[in-house]
Amino acid sequence: MISATRTMLTCHWSARRIQRYLDADPAAPLPPEQVHRLESHLKTCEKCGATAEDYRRLRRALLLFAQRHALDPAVLIRVRVRARAEQLLSQNAG
């Protein structure tokens, strides 16, 4: 029971950090100890590892799409502003 609860909490903790980890955004880096903890968890948790891989695939697909299609700069700015706002909200909530 304790092990299952600990795993659930670790998965929840990890899920909240996977995108920041994969983005490697210098404006919002994960501290080294969190990077180490997350990498260790991703190596051992099939569910979280699959989630990280899904994000990697999505990122590759978006990059390929962006290379093939010109994006409206105004739309890109709105998306970045919204993403940053959501990131700040999640940091304040976490």
mmCIF file as gemmi writes it, N, C-alpha and C atoms, coordinates in Angstrom:
data_model
loop_
_atom_site.group_PDB
_atom_site.id
_atom_site.type_symbol
_atom_site.label_atom_id
_atom_site.label_alt_id
_atom_site.label_comp_id
_atom_site.label_asym_id
_atom_site.label_entity_id
_atom_site.label_seq_id
_atom_site.pdbx_PDB_ins_code
_atom_site.Cartn_x
_atom_site.Cartn_y
_atom_site.Cartn_z
_atom_site.occupancy
_atom_site.B_iso_or_equiv
_atom_site.pdbx_formal_charge
_atom_site.auth_seq_id
_atom_site.auth_asym_id
_atom_site.pdbx_PDB_model_num
ATOM 1 N N . MET Axp A 1 ? 0.821 -1.189 0 1 0 ? 1 A 1
ATOM 2 C CA . MET Axp A 1 ? 0 0 0 1 0 ? 1 A 1
ATOM 3 C C . MET Axp A 1 ? 0.866 1.255 0 1 0 ? 1 A 1
ATOM 4 N N . ILE Axp A 2 ? 1.864 1.305 0.873 1 0 ? 2 A 1
ATOM 5 C CA . ILE Axp A 2 ? 2.742 2.472 0.945 1 0 ? 2 A 1
ATOM 6 C C . ILE Axp A 2 ? 3.52 2.62 -0.353 1 0 ? 2 A 1
ATOM 7 N N . SER Axp A 3 ? 3.969 1.514 -0.902 1 0 ? 3 A 1
ATOM 8 C CA . SER Axp A 3 ? 4.718 1.554 -2.159 1 0 ? 3 A 1
ATOM 9 C C . SER Axp A 3 ? 3.864 2.108 -3.298 1 0 ? 3 A 1
ATOM 10 N N . ALA Axp A 4 ? 2.616 1.683 -3.377 1 0 ? 4 A 1
ATOM 11 C CA . ALA Axp A 4 ? 1.718 2.163 -4.428 1 0 ? 4 A 1
ATOM 12 C C . ALA Axp A 4 ? 1.452 3.655 -4.273 1 0 ? 4 A 1
ATOM 13 N N . THR Axp A 5 ? 1.276 4.1 -3.049 1 0 ? 5 A 1
ATOM 14 C CA . THR Axp A 5 ? 1.049 5.528 -2.793 1 0 ? 5 A 1
ATOM 15 C C . THR Axp A 5 ? 2.286 6.334 -3.157 1 0 ? 5 A 1
ATOM 16 N N . ARG Axp A 6 ? 3.442 5.835 -2.788 1 0 ? 6 A 1
ATOM 17 C CA . ARG Axp A 6 ? 4.695 6.526 -3.106 1 0 ? 6 A 1
ATOM 18 C C . ARG Axp A 6 ? 4.885 6.624 -4.617 1 0 ? 6 A 1
ATOM 19 N N . THR Axp A 7 ? 4.592 5.541 -5.334 1 0 ? 7 A 1
ATOM 20 C CA . THR Axp A 7 ? 4.711 5.544 -6.792 1 0 ? 7 A 1
ATOM 21 C C . THR Axp A 7 ? 3.741 6.546 -7.402 1 0 ? 7 A 1
ATOM 22 N N . MET Axp A 8 ? 2.516 6.574 -6.908 1 0 ? 8 A 1
ATOM 23 C CA . MET Axp A 8 ? 1.515 7.503 -7.426 1 0 ? 8 A 1
ATOM 24 C C . MET Axp A 8 ? 1.972 8.949 -7.218 1 0 ? 8 A 1
ATOM 25 N N . LEU Axp A 9 ? 2.489 9.249 -6.044 1 0 ? 9 A 1
ATOM 26 C CA . LEU Axp A 9 ? 2.962 10.611 -5.77 1 0 ? 9 A 1
ATOM 27 C C . LEU Axp A 9 ? 4.166 10.968 -6.628 1 0 ? 9 A 1
ATOM 28 N N . THR Axp A 10 ? 5.065 10.012 -6.83 1 0 ? 10 A 1
ATOM 29 C CA . THR Axp A 10 ? 6.233 10.259 -7.673 1 0 ? 10 A 1
ATOM 30 C C . THR Axp A 10 ? 5.808 10.472 -9.115 1 0 ? 10 A 1
ATOM 31 N N . CYS Axp A 11 ? 4.842 9.722 -9.589 1 0 ? 11 A 1
ATOM 32 C CA . CYS Axp A 11 ? 4.332 9.914 -10.951 1 0 ? 11 A 1
ATOM 33 C C . CYS Axp A 11 ? 3.682 11.284 -11.091 1 0 ? 11 A 1
ATOM 34 N N . HIS Axp A 12 ? 2.915 11.669 -10.102 1 0 ? 12 A 1
ATOM 35 C CA . HIS Axp A 12 ? 2.272 12.987 -10.131 1 0 ? 12 A 1
ATOM 36 C C . HIS Axp A 12 ? 3.335 14.085 -10.158 1 0 ? 12 A 1
ATOM 37 N N . TRP Axp A 13 ? 4.33 13.974 -9.295 1 0 ? 13 A 1
ATOM 38 C CA . TRP Axp A 13 ? 5.435 14.936 -9.243 1 0 ? 13 A 1
ATOM 39 C C . TRP Axp A 13 ? 6.131 14.986 -10.603 1 0 ? 13 A 1
ATOM 40 N N . SER Axp A 14 ? 6.398 13.849 -11.179 1 0 ? 14 A 1
ATOM 41 C CA . SER Axp A 14 ? 7.107 13.765 -12.462 1 0 ? 14 A 1
ATOM 42 C C . SER Axp A 14 ? 6.283 14.35 -13.599 1 0 ? 14 A 1
ATOM 43 N N . ALA Axp A 15 ? 5 14.041 -13.625 1 0 ? 15 A 1
ATOM 44 C CA . ALA Axp A 15 ? 4.127 14.523 -14.705 1 0 ? 15 A 1
ATOM 45 C C . ALA Axp A 15 ? 4.12 16.039 -14.763 1 0 ? 15 A 1
ATOM 46 N N . ARG Axp A 16 ? 4.248 16.678 -13.621 1 0 ? 16 A 1
ATOM 47 C CA . ARG Axp A 16 ? 4.24 18.135 -13.582 1 0 ? 16 A 1
ATOM 48 C C . ARG Axp A 16 ? 5.553 18.734 -14.086 1 0 ? 16 A 1
ATOM 49 N N . ARG Axp A 17 ? 6.572 17.923 -14.283 1 0 ? 17 A 1
ATOM 50 C CA . ARG Axp A 17 ? 7.884 18.437 -14.679 1 0 ? 17 A 1
ATOM 51 C C . ARG Axp A 17 ? 8.4 17.931 -16.024 1 0 ? 17 A 1
ATOM 52 N N . ILE Axp A 18 ? 7.742 16.959 -16.597 1 0 ? 18 A 1
ATOM 53 C CA . ILE Axp A 18 ? 8.251 16.344 -17.83 1 0 ? 18 A 1
ATOM 54 C C . ILE Axp A 18 ? 8.424 17.367 -18.948 1 0 ? 18 A 1
ATOM 55 N N . GLN Axp A 19 ? 7.421 18.199 -19.188 1 0 ? 19 A 1
ATOM 56 C CA . GLN Axp A 19 ? 7.534 19.154 -20.29 1 0 ? 19 A 1
ATOM 57 C C . GLN Axp A 19 ? 8.665 20.152 -20.056 1 0 ? 19 A 1
ATOM 58 N N . ARG Axp A 20 ? 8.779 20.662 -18.843 1 0 ? 20 A 1
ATOM 59 C CA . ARG Axp A 20 ? 9.89 21.596 -18.558 1 0 ? 20 A 1
ATOM 60 C C . ARG Axp A 20 ? 11.227 20.919 -18.783 1 0 ? 20 A 1
ATOM 61 N N . TYR Axp A 21 ? 11.322 19.674 -18.397 1 0 ? 21 A 1
ATOM 62 C CA . TYR Axp A 21 ? 12.565 18.91 -18.57 1 0 ? 21 A 1
ATOM 63 C C . TYR Axp A 21 ? 12.891 18.749 -20.053 1 0 ? 21 A 1
ATOM 64 N N . LEU Axp A 22 ? 11.892 18.362 -20.835 1 0 ? 22 A 1
ATOM 65 C CA . LEU Axp A 22 ? 12.133 18.132 -22.258 1 0 ? 22 A 1
ATOM 66 C C . LEU Axp A 22 ? 12.375 19.442 -23.014 1 0 ? 22 A 1
ATOM 67 N N . ASP Axp A 23 ? 11.711 20.517 -22.597 1 0 ? 23 A 1
ATOM 68 C CA . ASP Axp A 23 ? 11.903 21.814 -23.261 1 0 ? 23 A 1
ATOM 69 C C . ASP Axp A 23 ? 13.285 22.391 -22.978 1 0 ? 23 A 1
ATOM 70 N N . ALA Axp A 24 ? 13.848 22.081 -21.833 1 0 ? 24 A 1
ATOM 71 C CA . ALA Axp A 24 ? 15.146 22.61 -21.428 1 0 ? 24 A 1
ATOM 72 C C . ALA Axp A 24 ? 15.191 24.125 -21.614 1 0 ? 24 A 1
ATOM 73 N N . ASP Axp A 25 ? 14.125 24.787 -21.213 1 0 ? 25 A 1
ATOM 74 C CA . ASP Axp A 25 ? 14.005 26.236 -21.358 1 0 ? 25 A 1
ATOM 75 C C . ASP Axp A 25 ? 14.939 26.925 -20.37 1 0 ? 25 A 1
ATOM 76 N N . PRO Axp A 26 ? 15.909 27.696 -20.869 1 0 ? 26 A 1
ATOM 77 C CA . PRO Axp A 26 ? 16.833 28.369 -19.95 1 0 ? 26 A 1
ATOM 78 C C . PRO Axp A 26 ? 16.134 29.385 -19.046 1 0 ? 26 A 1
ATOM 79 N N . ALA Axp A 27 ? 14.943 29.841 -19.431 1 0 ? 27 A 1
ATOM 80 C CA . ALA Axp A 27 ? 14.203 30.794 -18.606 1 0 ? 27 A 1
ATOM 81 C C . ALA Axp A 27 ? 13.501 30.104 -17.436 1 0 ? 27 A 1
ATOM 82 N N . ALA Axp A 28 ? 13.326 28.793 -17.518 1 0 ? 28 A 1
ATOM 83 C CA . ALA Axp A 28 ? 12.645 28.057 -16.457 1 0 ? 28 A 1
ATOM 84 C C . ALA Axp A 28 ? 13.277 26.679 -16.261 1 0 ? 28 A 1
ATOM 85 N N . PRO Axp A 29 ? 14.57 26.652 -15.934 1 0 ? 29 A 1
ATOM 86 C CA . PRO Axp A 29 ? 15.232 25.347 -15.815 1 0 ? 29 A 1
ATOM 87 C C . PRO Axp A 29 ? 14.82 24.602 -14.551 1 0 ? 29 A 1
ATOM 88 N N . LEU Axp A 30 ? 14.87 23.294 -14.648 1 0 ? 30 A 1
ATOM 89 C CA . LEU Axp A 30 ? 14.695 22.476 -13.453 1 0 ? 30 A 1
ATOM 90 C C . LEU Axp A 30 ? 16.021 22.464 -12.699 1 0 ? 30 A 1
ATOM 91 N N . PRO Axp A 31 ? 15.975 22.524 -11.388 1 0 ? 31 A 1
ATOM 92 C CA . PRO Axp A 31 ? 17.215 22.4 -10.614 1 0 ? 31 A 1
ATOM 93 C C . PRO Axp A 31 ? 17.854 21.023 -10.856 1 0 ? 31 A 1
ATOM 94 N N . PRO Axp A 32 ? 19.167 20.932 -10.785 1 0 ? 32 A 1
ATOM 95 C CA . PRO Axp A 32 ? 19.855 19.662 -11.067 1 0 ? 32 A 1
ATOM 96 C C . PRO Axp A 32 ? 19.331 18.473 -10.265 1 0 ? 32 A 1
ATOM 97 N N . GLU Axp A 33 ? 18.975 18.697 -8.997 1 0 ? 33 A 1
ATOM 98 C CA . GLU Axp A 33 ? 18.483 17.571 -8.193 1 0 ? 33 A 1
ATOM 99 C C . GLU Axp A 33 ? 17.123 17.082 -8.703 1 0 ? 33 A 1
ATOM 100 N N . GLN Axp A 34 ? 16.306 17.992 -9.235 1 0 ? 34 A 1
ATOM 101 C CA . GLN Axp A 34 ? 15.024 17.573 -9.815 1 0 ? 34 A 1
ATOM 102 C C . GLN Axp A 34 ? 15.247 16.847 -11.14 1 0 ? 34 A 1
ATOM 103 N N . VAL Axp A 35 ? 16.219 17.314 -11.93 1 0 ? 35 A 1
ATOM 104 C CA . VAL Axp A 35 ? 16.551 16.625 -13.182 1 0 ? 35 A 1
ATOM 105 C C . VAL Axp A 35 ? 16.969 15.192 -12.88 1 0 ? 35 A 1
ATOM 106 N N . HIS Axp A 36 ? 17.83 15.021 -11.913 1 0 ? 36 A 1
ATOM 107 C CA . HIS Axp A 36 ? 18.303 13.68 -11.553 1 0 ? 36 A 1
ATOM 108 C C . HIS Axp A 36 ? 17.138 12.804 -11.076 1 0 ? 36 A 1
ATOM 109 N N . ARG Axp A 37 ? 16.294 13.363 -10.207 1 0 ? 37 A 1
ATOM 110 C CA . ARG Axp A 37 ? 15.153 12.599 -9.701 1 0 ? 37 A 1
ATOM 111 C C . ARG Axp A 37 ? 14.2 12.204 -10.837 1 0 ? 37 A 1
ATOM 112 N N . LEU Axp A 38 ? 13.938 13.143 -11.734 1 0 ? 38 A 1
ATOM 113 C CA . LEU Axp A 38 ? 13.031 12.863 -12.848 1 0 ? 38 A 1
ATOM 114 C C . LEU Axp A 38 ? 13.628 11.824 -13.794 1 0 ? 38 A 1
ATOM 115 N N . GLU Axp A 39 ? 14.896 11.978 -14.141 1 0 ? 39 A 1
ATOM 116 C CA . GLU Axp A 39 ? 15.54 11 -15.039 1 0 ? 39 A 1
ATOM 117 C C . GLU Axp A 39 ? 15.525 9.605 -14.432 1 0 ? 39 A 1
ATOM 118 N N . SER Axp A 40 ? 15.78 9.517 -13.147 1 0 ? 40 A 1
ATOM 119 C CA . SER Axp A 40 ? 15.745 8.209 -12.475 1 0 ? 40 A 1
ATOM 120 C C . SER Axp A 40 ? 14.346 7.607 -12.548 1 0 ? 40 A 1
ATOM 121 N N . HIS Axp A 41 ? 13.338 8.438 -12.324 1 0 ? 41 A 1
ATOM 122 C CA . HIS Axp A 41 ? 11.959 7.938 -12.367 1 0 ? 41 A 1
ATOM 123 C C . HIS Axp A 41 ? 11.581 7.501 -13.778 1 0 ? 41 A 1
ATOM 124 N N . LEU Axp A 42 ? 11.962 8.303 -14.783 1 0 ? 42 A 1
ATOM 125 C CA . LEU Axp A 42 ? 11.607 7.964 -16.166 1 0 ? 42 A 1
ATOM 126 C C . LEU Axp A 42 ? 12.233 6.646 -16.61 1 0 ? 42 A 1
ATOM 127 N N . LYS Axp A 43 ? 13.377 6.308 -16.052 1 0 ? 43 A 1
ATOM 128 C CA . LYS Axp A 43 ? 14.04 5.047 -16.397 1 0 ? 43 A 1
ATOM 129 C C . LYS Axp A 43 ? 13.315 3.832 -15.813 1 0 ? 43 A 1
ATOM 130 N N . THR Axp A 44 ? 12.609 4.05 -14.715 1 0 ? 44 A 1
ATOM 131 C CA . THR Axp A 44 ? 12.01 2.905 -14.028 1 0 ? 44 A 1
ATOM 132 C C . THR Axp A 44 ? 10.492 2.836 -14.135 1 0 ? 44 A 1
ATOM 133 N N . CYS Axp A 45 ? 9.844 3.927 -14.522 1 0 ? 45 A 1
ATOM 134 C CA . CYS Axp A 45 ? 8.383 3.942 -14.583 1 0 ? 45 A 1
ATOM 135 C C . CYS Axp A 45 ? 7.926 3.888 -16.039 1 0 ? 45 A 1
ATOM 136 N N . GLU Axp A 46 ? 7.292 2.794 -16.386 1 0 ? 46 A 1
ATOM 137 C CA . GLU Axp A 46 ? 6.844 2.587 -17.769 1 0 ? 46 A 1
ATOM 138 C C . GLU Axp A 46 ? 5.831 3.663 -18.193 1 0 ? 46 A 1
ATOM 139 N N . LYS Axp A 47 ? 4.906 3.989 -17.318 1 0 ? 47 A 1
ATOM 140 C CA . LYS Axp A 47 ? 3.862 4.965 -17.633 1 0 ? 47 A 1
ATOM 141 C C . LYS Axp A 47 ? 4.46 6.358 -17.884 1 0 ? 47 A 1
ATOM 142 N N . CYS Axp A 48 ? 5.299 6.822 -16.997 1 0 ? 48 A 1
ATOM 143 C CA . CYS Axp A 48 ? 5.893 8.156 -17.152 1 0 ? 48 A 1
ATOM 144 C C . CYS Axp A 48 ? 6.89 8.185 -18.312 1 0 ? 48 A 1
ATOM 145 N N . GLY Axp A 49 ? 7.609 7.096 -18.504 1 0 ? 49 A 1
ATOM 146 C CA . GLY Axp A 49 ? 8.523 7.014 -19.643 1 0 ? 49 A 1
ATOM 147 C C . GLY Axp A 49 ? 7.767 7.106 -20.957 1 0 ? 49 A 1
ATOM 148 N N . ALA Axp A 50 ? 6.601 6.461 -21.014 1 0 ? 50 A 1
ATOM 149 C CA . ALA Axp A 50 ? 5.771 6.526 -22.223 1 0 ? 50 A 1
ATOM 150 C C . ALA Axp A 50 ? 5.226 7.94 -22.428 1 0 ? 50 A 1
ATOM 151 N N . THR Axp A 51 ? 4.869 8.608 -21.348 1 0 ? 51 A 1
ATOM 152 C CA . THR Axp A 51 ? 4.392 9.988 -21.447 1 0 ? 51 A 1
ATOM 153 C C . THR Axp A 51 ? 5.495 10.888 -21.997 1 0 ? 51 A 1
ATOM 154 N N . ALA Axp A 52 ? 6.697 10.728 -21.488 1 0 ? 52 A 1
ATOM 155 C CA . ALA Axp A 52 ? 7.832 11.527 -21.979 1 0 ? 52 A 1
ATOM 156 C C . ALA Axp A 52 ? 8.075 11.249 -23.463 1 0 ? 52 A 1
ATOM 157 N N . GLU Axp A 53 ? 7.977 9.996 -23.857 1 0 ? 53 A 1
ATOM 158 C CA . GLU Axp A 53 ? 8.166 9.657 -25.271 1 0 ? 53 A 1
ATOM 159 C C . GLU Axp A 53 ? 7.065 10.254 -26.133 1 0 ? 53 A 1
ATOM 160 N N . ASP Axp A 54 ? 5.829 10.277 -25.634 1 0 ? 54 A 1
ATOM 161 C CA . ASP Axp A 54 ? 4.735 10.929 -26.368 1 0 ? 54 A 1
ATOM 162 C C . ASP Axp A 54 ? 5.043 12.407 -26.595 1 0 ? 54 A 1
ATOM 163 N N . TYR Axp A 55 ? 5.535 13.077 -25.56 1 0 ? 55 A 1
ATOM 164 C CA . TYR Axp A 55 ? 5.893 14.49 -25.699 1 0 ? 55 A 1
ATOM 165 C C . TYR Axp A 55 ? 7.03 14.675 -26.709 1 0 ? 55 A 1
ATOM 166 N N . ARG Axp A 56 ? 7.99 13.767 -26.685 1 0 ? 56 A 1
ATOM 167 C CA . ARG Axp A 56 ? 9.102 13.854 -27.657 1 0 ? 56 A 1
ATOM 168 C C . ARG Axp A 56 ? 8.581 13.705 -29.089 1 0 ? 56 A 1
ATOM 169 N N . ARG Axp A 57 ? 7.679 12.752 -29.293 1 0 ? 57 A 1
ATOM 170 C CA . ARG Axp A 57 ? 7.1 12.559 -30.629 1 0 ? 57 A 1
ATOM 171 C C . ARG Axp A 57 ? 6.295 13.784 -31.071 1 0 ? 57 A 1
ATOM 172 N N . LEU Axp A 58 ? 5.527 14.33 -30.161 1 0 ? 58 A 1
ATOM 173 C CA . LEU Axp A 58 ? 4.744 15.521 -30.476 1 0 ? 58 A 1
ATOM 174 C C . LEU Axp A 58 ? 5.657 16.679 -30.846 1 0 ? 58 A 1
ATOM 175 N N . ARG Axp A 59 ? 6.719 16.846 -30.094 1 0 ? 59 A 1
ATOM 176 C CA . ARG Axp A 59 ? 7.677 17.924 -30.381 1 0 ? 59 A 1
ATOM 177 C C . ARG Axp A 59 ? 8.29 17.746 -31.78 1 0 ? 59 A 1
ATOM 178 N N . ARG Axp A 60 ? 8.679 16.501 -32.106 1 0 ? 60 A 1
ATOM 179 C CA . ARG Axp A 60 ? 9.248 16.238 -33.442 1 0 ? 60 A 1
ATOM 180 C C . ARG Axp A 60 ? 8.225 16.528 -34.534 1 0 ? 60 A 1
ATOM 181 N N . ALA Axp A 61 ? 6.978 16.115 -34.313 1 0 ? 61 A 1
ATOM 182 C CA . ALA Axp A 61 ? 5.927 16.358 -35.307 1 0 ? 61 A 1
ATOM 183 C C . ALA Axp A 61 ? 5.698 17.852 -35.497 1 0 ? 61 A 1
ATOM 184 N N . LEU Axp A 62 ? 5.686 18.59 -34.41 1 0 ? 62 A 1
ATOM 185 C CA . LEU Axp A 62 ? 5.495 20.042 -34.516 1 0 ? 62 A 1
ATOM 186 C C . LEU Axp A 62 ? 6.669 20.71 -35.227 1 0 ? 62 A 1
ATOM 187 N N . LEU Axp A 63 ? 7.871 20.244 -34.959 1 0 ? 63 A 1
ATOM 188 C CA . LEU Axp A 63 ? 9.029 20.797 -35.651 1 0 ? 63 A 1
ATOM 189 C C . LEU Axp A 63 ? 8.978 20.521 -37.147 1 0 ? 63 A 1
ATOM 190 N N . LEU Axp A 64 ? 8.59 19.297 -37.503 1 0 ? 64 A 1
ATOM 191 C CA . LEU Axp A 64 ? 8.444 18.966 -38.925 1 0 ? 64 A 1
ATOM 192 C C . LEU Axp A 64 ? 7.359 19.811 -39.584 1 0 ? 64 A 1
ATOM 193 N N . PHE Axp A 65 ? 6.257 19.997 -38.901 1 0 ? 65 A 1
ATOM 194 C CA . PHE Axp A 65 ? 5.174 20.821 -39.429 1 0 ? 65 A 1
ATOM 195 C C . PHE Axp A 65 ? 5.657 22.257 -39.636 1 0 ? 65 A 1
ATOM 196 N N . ALA Axp A 66 ? 6.36 22.785 -38.639 1 0 ? 66 A 1
ATOM 197 C CA . ALA Axp A 66 ? 6.846 24.168 -38.726 1 0 ? 66 A 1
ATOM 198 C C . ALA Axp A 66 ? 7.835 24.343 -39.874 1 0 ? 66 A 1
ATOM 199 N N . GLN Axp A 67 ? 8.61 23.32 -40.155 1 0 ? 67 A 1
ATOM 200 C CA . GLN Axp A 67 ? 9.562 23.402 -41.264 1 0 ? 67 A 1
ATOM 201 C C . GLN Axp A 67 ? 8.851 23.435 -42.615 1 0 ? 67 A 1
ATOM 202 N N . ARG Axp A 68 ? 7.678 22.828 -42.684 1 0 ? 68 A 1
ATOM 203 C CA . ARG Axp A 68 ? 6.952 22.727 -43.954 1 0 ? 68 A 1
ATOM 204 C C . ARG Axp A 68 ? 5.945 23.855 -44.163 1 0 ? 68 A 1
ATOM 205 N N . HIS Axp A 69 ? 5.532 24.502 -43.091 1 0 ? 69 A 1
ATOM 206 C CA . HIS Axp A 69 ? 4.484 25.515 -43.18 1 0 ? 69 A 1
ATOM 207 C C . HIS Axp A 69 ? 4.94 26.793 -42.488 1 0 ? 69 A 1
ATOM 208 N N . ALA Axp A 70 ? 4.773 27.909 -43.172 1 0 ? 70 A 1
ATOM 209 C CA . ALA Axp A 70 ? 5.097 29.19 -42.559 1 0 ? 70 A 1
ATOM 210 C C . ALA Axp A 70 ? 4.043 29.524 -41.504 1 0 ? 70 A 1
ATOM 211 N N . LEU Axp A 71 ? 4.505 29.894 -40.319 1 0 ? 71 A 1
ATOM 212 C CA . LEU Axp A 71 ? 3.59 30.247 -39.247 1 0 ? 71 A 1
ATOM 213 C C . LEU Axp A 71 ? 3.41 31.757 -39.187 1 0 ? 71 A 1
ATOM 214 N N . ASP Axp A 72 ? 2.199 32.172 -38.908 1 0 ? 72 A 1
ATOM 215 C CA . ASP Axp A 72 ? 1.9 33.582 -38.722 1 0 ? 72 A 1
ATOM 216 C C . ASP Axp A 72 ? 2.607 34.054 -37.442 1 0 ? 72 A 1
ATOM 217 N N . PRO Axp A 73 ? 3.49 35.056 -37.53 1 0 ? 73 A 1
ATOM 218 C CA . PRO Axp A 73 ? 4.229 35.505 -36.344 1 0 ? 73 A 1
ATOM 219 C C . PRO Axp A 73 ? 3.318 35.941 -35.199 1 0 ? 73 A 1
ATOM 220 N N . ALA Axp A 74 ? 2.178 36.535 -35.492 1 0 ? 74 A 1
ATOM 221 C CA . ALA Axp A 74 ? 1.262 36.964 -34.435 1 0 ? 74 A 1
ATOM 222 C C . ALA Axp A 74 ? 0.704 35.762 -33.675 1 0 ? 74 A 1
ATOM 223 N N . VAL Axp A 75 ? 0.401 34.696 -34.391 1 0 ? 75 A 1
ATOM 224 C CA . VAL Axp A 75 ? -0.111 33.49 -33.751 1 0 ? 75 A 1
ATOM 225 C C . VAL Axp A 75 ? 0.982 32.879 -32.87 1 0 ? 75 A 1
ATOM 226 N N . LEU Axp A 76 ? 2.185 32.841 -33.375 1 0 ? 76 A 1
ATOM 227 C CA . LEU Axp A 76 ? 3.295 32.29 -32.619 1 0 ? 76 A 1
ATOM 228 C C . LEU Axp A 76 ? 3.505 33.065 -31.315 1 0 ? 76 A 1
ATOM 229 N N . ILE Axp A 77 ? 3.421 34.366 -31.357 1 0 ? 77 A 1
ATOM 230 C CA . ILE Axp A 77 ? 3.573 35.182 -30.154 1 0 ? 77 A 1
ATOM 231 C C . ILE Axp A 77 ? 2.466 34.873 -29.158 1 0 ? 77 A 1
ATOM 232 N N . ARG Axp A 78 ? 1.227 34.774 -29.633 1 0 ? 78 A 1
ATOM 233 C CA . ARG Axp A 78 ? 0.114 34.46 -28.73 1 0 ? 78 A 1
ATOM 234 C C . ARG Axp A 78 ? 0.294 33.099 -28.072 1 0 ? 78 A 1
ATOM 235 N N . VAL Axp A 79 ? 0.757 32.127 -28.832 1 0 ? 79 A 1
ATOM 236 C CA . VAL Axp A 79 ? 0.967 30.787 -28.279 1 0 ? 79 A 1
ATOM 237 C C . VAL Axp A 79 ? 2.065 30.821 -27.212 1 0 ? 79 A 1
ATOM 238 N N . ARG Axp A 80 ? 3.145 31.529 -27.497 1 0 ? 80 A 1
ATOM 239 C CA . ARG Axp A 80 ? 4.24 31.612 -26.522 1 0 ? 80 A 1
ATOM 240 C C . ARG Axp A 80 ? 3.808 32.326 -25.246 1 0 ? 80 A 1
ATOM 241 N N . VAL Axp A 81 ? 3.058 33.402 -25.385 1 0 ? 81 A 1
ATOM 242 C CA . VAL Axp A 81 ? 2.586 34.142 -24.215 1 0 ? 81 A 1
ATOM 243 C C . VAL Axp A 81 ? 1.667 33.258 -23.381 1 0 ? 81 A 1
ATOM 244 N N . ARG Axp A 82 ? 0.77 32.554 -24.044 1 0 ? 82 A 1
ATOM 245 C CA . ARG Axp A 82 ? -0.168 31.674 -23.323 1 0 ? 82 A 1
ATOM 246 C C . ARG Axp A 82 ? 0.58 30.534 -22.625 1 0 ? 82 A 1
ATOM 247 N N . ALA Axp A 83 ? 1.536 29.939 -23.316 1 0 ? 83 A 1
ATOM 248 C CA . ALA Axp A 83 ? 2.305 28.838 -22.724 1 0 ? 83 A 1
ATOM 249 C C . ALA Axp A 83 ? 3.077 29.323 -21.506 1 0 ? 83 A 1
ATOM 250 N N . ARG Axp A 84 ? 3.665 30.487 -21.606 1 0 ? 84 A 1
ATOM 251 C CA . ARG Axp A 84 ? 4.433 31.036 -20.475 1 0 ? 84 A 1
ATOM 252 C C . ARG Axp A 84 ? 3.497 31.333 -19.304 1 0 ? 84 A 1
ATOM 253 N N . ALA Axp A 85 ? 2.32 31.895 -19.586 1 0 ? 85 A 1
ATOM 254 C CA . ALA Axp A 85 ? 1.356 32.19 -18.526 1 0 ? 85 A 1
ATOM 255 C C . ALA Axp A 85 ? 0.926 30.902 -17.82 1 0 ? 85 A 1
ATOM 256 N N . GLU Axp A 86 ? 0.662 29.853 -18.592 1 0 ? 86 A 1
ATOM 257 C CA . GLU Axp A 86 ? 0.267 28.571 -17.994 1 0 ? 86 A 1
ATOM 258 C C . GLU Axp A 86 ? 1.402 27.987 -17.171 1 0 ? 86 A 1
ATOM 259 N N . GLN Axp A 87 ? 2.61 28.156 -17.644 1 0 ? 87 A 1
ATOM 260 C CA . GLN Axp A 87 ? 3.77 27.651 -16.912 1 0 ? 87 A 1
ATOM 261 C C . GLN Axp A 87 ? 3.898 28.381 -15.573 1 0 ? 87 A 1
ATOM 262 N N . LEU Axp A 88 ? 3.738 29.689 -15.584 1 0 ? 88 A 1
ATOM 263 C CA . LEU Axp A 88 ? 3.829 30.456 -14.345 1 0 ? 88 A 1
ATOM 264 C C . LEU Axp A 88 ? 2.713 30.092 -13.383 1 0 ? 88 A 1
ATOM 265 N N . LEU Axp A 89 ? 1.508 29.873 -13.906 1 0 ? 89 A 1
ATOM 266 C CA . LEU Axp A 89 ? 0.394 29.457 -13.06 1 0 ? 89 A 1
ATOM 267 C C . LEU Axp A 89 ? 0.66 28.099 -12.417 1 0 ? 89 A 1
ATOM 268 N N . SER Axp A 90 ? 1.206 27.169 -13.192 1 0 ? 90 A 1
ATOM 269 C CA . SER Axp A 90 ? 1.462 25.838 -12.631 1 0 ? 90 A 1
ATOM 270 C C . SER Axp A 90 ? 2.591 25.884 -11.596 1 0 ? 90 A 1
ATOM 271 N N . GLN Axp A 91 ? 3.561 26.763 -11.795 1 0 ? 91 A 1
ATOM 272 C CA . GLN Axp A 91 ? 4.639 26.914 -10.813 1 0 ? 91 A 1
ATOM 273 C C . GLN Axp A 91 ? 4.093 27.478 -9.506 1 0 ? 91 A 1
ATOM 274 N N . ASN Axp A 92 ? 3.185 28.431 -9.606 1 0 ? 92 A 1
ATOM 275 C CA . ASN Axp A 92 ? 2.593 29.019 -8.411 1 0 ? 92 A 1
ATOM 276 C C . ASN Axp A 92 ? 1.687 28.03 -7.68 1 0 ? 92 A 1
ATOM 277 N N . ALA Axp A 93 ? 1.052 27.142 -8.439 1 0 ? 93 A 1
ATOM 278 C CA . ALA Axp A 93 ? 0.17 26.149 -7.835 1 0 ? 93 A 1
ATOM 279 C C . ALA Axp A 93 ? 0.958 25.002 -7.225 1 0 ? 93 A 1
ATOM 280 N N . GLY Axp A 94 ? 2.152 24.748 -7.756 1 0 ? 94 A 1
ATOM 281 C CA . GLY Axp A 94 ? 2.937 23.58 -7.338 1 0 ? 94 A 1
ATOM 282 C C . GLY Axp A 94 ? 3.789 23.864 -6.211 1 0 ? 94 A 1
